[in-house]
Amino acid sequence: MLRNVVFGIFVIGSLAVSAATAQVAQQSRMVRGGANDRDLRDLSRNGFTINGAGATCATAPVGLVSAYSGDGNALDARSRNNGTIQNNVTFGAGNIGQAFQLGGNGNASNSGDRVIVGSPANLRLQTFTFEAWVKRSSSAILTNSPVAGFVNGTIFAFGASGWGVVIDGPTNRLAFTQVGVNNIQSNLTITDINWHHIAVSISGSQAVFYLDGVADTPIGYTATFVLTTNAAIGARGDNDARNAFFGAIDELAIYNRVLSATEVAALFNAGTVGKCKPLATVAPENQVLCLRAAATLSIRQATATMALCRREQVMCMARSDKDSNLTRAVVLPAAVLLQSRTRRA
């Protein structure tokens, strides 16, 4: 039996705790620590991260719109712009947890190995930052597209006249495109089959590319994107899925502003711990989750009571404390309100 242990506040995927949630925890007078080494090992094996224990995740920068971890699903941990898997997309070992593993097949008949994320209003951005961890499956090719001449690897893109992030086939350079209209290439290349962190920020006048936390020389760039089609991870989101990426994509995120070089570097430097999972801005189907326990809570009980939180992809709390018998997580559209009711012995 564990006592006086906070089992963690988390969303689906990596279970590291952010500074923001730690603040909520502190305001809720949650107990930190209190477990011995064996307790911590047991929690780790059951998928929990203790506040203050182990490596620290990087706080997600302000302006996060969507976040796709690829941890066994295509859920958006931020805005619930959840994706739909199409064709040969599986889940494999990622840089952080699991990642989308893409077969790189695509054609011009609305079929490709990709994750369709639709065209939600909050992704129809003209100024933004895109970031992800990517890994080529081959150093020789970027796509398995059966159509001659289509040799690029698309990391994320809307359809015609929208925007997209790609690795250019002939040069292996990180590139950005207004699909079918124009494209710009950085000086940054990915030629091996290792994990790399990529980012690109687009403003009204320039583009800045990043590879493994280091910025390339800014490029003057002006475009007005037409964002009327679906977007997708691993290929274009419209009927033309050629140039589908042959490789893995992990921890993909989109922000509604230009991130600073310091912020991008922090995301890279988080390494295999990654950025902290965000508070969901859209409530899940079940608005209220009550996590009930006796005066004490075992590992088995904790695992069972937190299962719904994982499925619903919401921030939750389970607490083992001889003085508490109920923890209630009320999920709001823009926040998670944690209320604890205690019973004194």
N, C-alpha and C positions, 0 to 999 in steps of 0.2 A: 504494500500500500504506500502511496506517496502522499505526503502532506505538505501544505504550504508551497505548492509548485504551480506556477503559471505554465500551462501546456502550450500556450502560444496563440497569438492573433495572426491569422493567415488567410490567404486565398488559395485557390487551386494552383498547383504547380510548386515552384520553389517556396519553402516555408520560412525564409528569412524575414526578420521583423524590421520594419522601417522606423526612422526617427519619429515620423508622424504617429505611427501606431504606438510606439513606446511612450509618446507624450500622452496619448489617450489612456494607455495603461496606467501611467503615473497618476493621471487625474482621477482614474477609477480606483485608486489605492490598491492596485494589484500587487501581489507579493512577488518580488524578484528573488531568484535563487532558492536555496533551501533544499535542493536535491543533492544526493551524493553522486559519485562518479558512476556507480552502477545504474542509478535512476536515469542519469543523462544518457547513458548508452542505450538503455531500454527505450527511452523516448525517441532517440535517433533512429533505432531500428523500426519504430512504428511510425516514422514520418513526421516527427515533430521537432521544432527548433525552440530551445529555451531562450527566453529573453536574456541577452547579455552573454550567452554562451557561444563559443565558436566564432567563425569568421563573420564579418559585418557586411551586409549588402549595401550597395550604393543607393541613396535616396533618389527615387525617380524625379527628374526635373519637373518644374511647374510647366503646365501646358500639355501634359500627356493626354492624347485623345484615344488611342487604341494600343493595346499591348497583347501580342500573341506569343505565348511561351512555347507552343508546340509540345507541351508535356502530356502527350497521349490524347490530345483533343485540339480542336480548332477554335476554342473559345477566346473571346476578347475579354481580358481581365479588367479592363477599364470601363468601356462603354457598352459592352455586350453587342458589339458589331460582330457577332459570331460568324465564323467561316463555314463553308460547306466544301468538303473534300471531293475532288473529282479525279477519277481514274487512279493512276499509280502514285499515290501519296501515302507513305507509311510513317511510322515514328521510330527513330533510332537514337543512338547516343548523341547527345548534344554537347555544346560547350558548357551548358548549365542544364542539368536534368536531361530531358529528351528534346528532340528537334524534329521539324518536318523533314522527311527524307523524300526527295522528289526525283522521279524517273527521267525527267527531261524530254518526254514525248509530247508533241503537240501538232495540231494541224489548223487549217483555216476553216474548219467546219464545226466550230464551237466545241472542240474536244481537246483536252490537254491534261497533263499531270500538274494540278494546281489546287489552290484553296481559294474559292470564290468568297469574297467578303462583302459583296454588294456595293451600293453607292450611297451610304448614309450621309446625311447633311454635314455631320461634323468631320467627315473625311474629305469633303470637297473644298480643299484648301488651295490658296494661291501662295501663301507664305507658310513655311513649315520646315521641320527637320525630320528626316527619316533615319533610323538606325537599326542595325541588326548584326548578328553574328552569322557568317556564311562560311561554307566549306565546300569546295569543289569535290566532285566524286572522281574526276579525272584531270590530270594535268594536260591532257591532249585535246579534250573537247569540253565545251561548256553546255552543250545541248545534245539531245538525241533526236532532234527534230528530223523527220524523214524528208523535209523539203530542202532541196539544194539551195545554197546561198544564205540560209538562215542559221547563223553560227553564234549568235549572241546568247548570253544566259540572262534571262529576266528574273530579277529578284522580287520586284513588286511593280505592278503597273495597272493603270486604268486602260481603257481602249483608245481608239483613234482620237487624237487631239488632246487626250489627257496626259498625265505625267507618269514617268516610270524610271526606276533605278535598274541599271543593267551592268553586266560586265561585257565589254566589247570583245567579240570573238577574235578578230584578227590581231588585236593589240594586247588583250588581257587587261585593259585599263578599266577602272571604275568609271562609269559614265551615267549621264542623265539625259532623258529624252522627253520632248513633247511628241508623243507617239505619232509617227507618220508625218511630222512637221519639221522638227529640228532635233539636234542632239549635241551635247558637249561632252568632251572627254577630259578626265583628269590626267595627271602624271603618275597616278598611283596604280600599280599593277598587282594582280593576284595570279600567280602561276603555279603554286603548289597545291597540295590537298590538305593543308592545315586549316584550323579555325582562324578566321580574321574578323575583326570588328570593323564594320563600314558605317559611314554616316555621310549624309549630304544635307546641307541647309539651303533653302531657296528663299530669297527675298524678292522685292520688286526690281532689284538691279543687279544682283550677283548670286553666284552659286559658290559654296565652299564644300569641298570634298574632304573626308577624313578616312584614314586607314590606320587601324590600331592606335587610335588616339591622337594621331599627328595630322595636322591640317595641311592640305595642299595650298598652293597659291590661289587666292580667290579669282574667279572668272566672271567677267561681266556678262550678265544674262538677263534678258527680259522676255517674258512670255505670258500670255493669258490662256490658261488651261480651260478646255471645255470638258467638264466632268459629268457626263450624262450616261456613261456606261458603268458596268460593274468594274470593281478593282479586284485584283487577285494576287496572292502570294505564289511566286514561282513561274508566272506567265502573265500575259495580258489578260484582262478581265472580260474582254468582248469575245466575238466569235473567232478571232484569230489568235490561237494559242501557240503559234510557231515561236521559236526562240525560247521555249520553255527551259528553265534552268535544271541542269543535271547536277544535283548536289544537295546539301542540307542547309536549312535556314532555321535559326534559333533566336528567341527573344526579340522578335521584330516589334518595333514601336514607332509610332508617329506622333509628333508634337505640333501644336498649332502656332508655333513661333520659332524663331531662329535661336538655337542653343548656342551658348558661348563655347569657345575652345576649351575652357576649363571644365564645363559640364560634360562635353563629349569625352574628354580625357578621363574624367571620373568614371564614366560608364565603362570605358575600356579597362581601366585599372581595377575595376571590381572583379575582373577575370572570371573564374569558374563559380564565383558566388553570385555575381550578377546584381542587377538592380532590384530593389525591394518591390514586392508586389503591391499594386496600388489599391486604394479604396475604390470600389465600384461606384460610378456615378449614376448608374441605372439599377434600380432595385430588382432582385430576382423574382421568380414567380411566387415563392413563399415569402411573404413580407416579414413575418415574425418567426424567429427560431428560438425555441426554449430548450436549453440544455440542462436537463435535470440529473441530479446525482444525490447519493446519500451523503452523509457527513464526510466521507472520504471517497476517493475515486481511484479505481485501479487503472492500469494501462489498458486492459481489455475494454473497460467501460468507456474510457476516454476515446479510444479508437472508434467505438460504435457511435458515441454521441456526436463526434465530429464529422461523421461520414456525410451527413446531409449538408454540412457547410461546404465540404469539398465539392459535392455534386452541384450545389447551387452557386459556387464560385463567389462566396461572400466572406467578408472578414468576420471571424468568430472568436470566441474565447471559451476555453474550458478550464476550470480551475479546481485544483485539489486542495482543499483547505478544511480542516476540522471545524472551522467556524462558518463555512458557507455551504448551503445546500441547493442553491439555484443560481444559475447564471443566465441572463436573458440578453440576446443580441437582437435589437430591432434595427432592421435595415432600411435606411432612408435613401431617396434618390441621390443625394449628394454627400452622404456621410453615414457612418455607423455609430449609433448611440449605444453605448454599453452601460447596462445598469446591473448592479450587483445587489442581491439581498442576502444578508448574513443572518445566521442564527447562532447565538452565543450559547455555549454549553453551560 
